[in-house]
């Protein structure tokens, strides 16, 4: 399985305020994000995404393009859907005038941080819907606020994606004007985003495990106090549903700080991607 990679104007924010939401509760799966593809793997605790090419807002007064970045402020634990909060920034924005030429634009997220919801619906695939607002200013005339309520996109992991780290794609999704002058009532968004590092879309529950040897990202047995230097003994892990406190998980690590050779943790190698963790808390 390959990583999930996890905007145009109004849609920029809307997509950036996107939510991975399943088509129906029957399709919903407990969802988490991992840096590796093991059955039990360390959970992603920070998301950094960028637009693959400039996001494009198609409208009747001149298409607008921007480069987009997303930085998370929090990543929730496994749920249906998983909730990610964060902020979008837009740069290099400009409008293609309908009679030729370009003019600079500024695009700003409003009422952030945005909330993104992630829900795996099938192998390497998730659905994206969401809402959010952005303010778009171009020249001295155009000053519009759009929302993207009702936007729907498709998330694909790298085995299905055209991008190495996976992708989220919205194609000609309709956004709506909230306020402003000389603003088209609707505009359509085209955008593809990708994370800067591999991000796998996984099913399962979050567990806080204690490593006997390998360094962990957390200092406490509830995995609430993070230590970026991995000086802790605990890690937030996504594993199969049904595991209990006190059980052992063989964890597929993002960094080679484990001692076991294989995904069953049955052969001691001394330096590997795998490590045994004792479940301390079911998140």
PyMOL commands that set and color helices and strands:
alter all, ss='L'
color gray80, all
select helices_A, chain A and resi 10-16+25-27
alter helices_A, ss='H'
color red, helices_A
select strands_A, chain A and resi 18-20+31-34+41-42+48-51+55-58+64-75+82-96+102-110+114-118+120-122+125-130+133-138+142-147+151-156+167-181+186-195+200-203+205-211+234-239+248-252+258-260+268-272+274-282
alter strands_A, ss='S'
color yellow, strands_A
deselect
rebuild
show_as cartoon
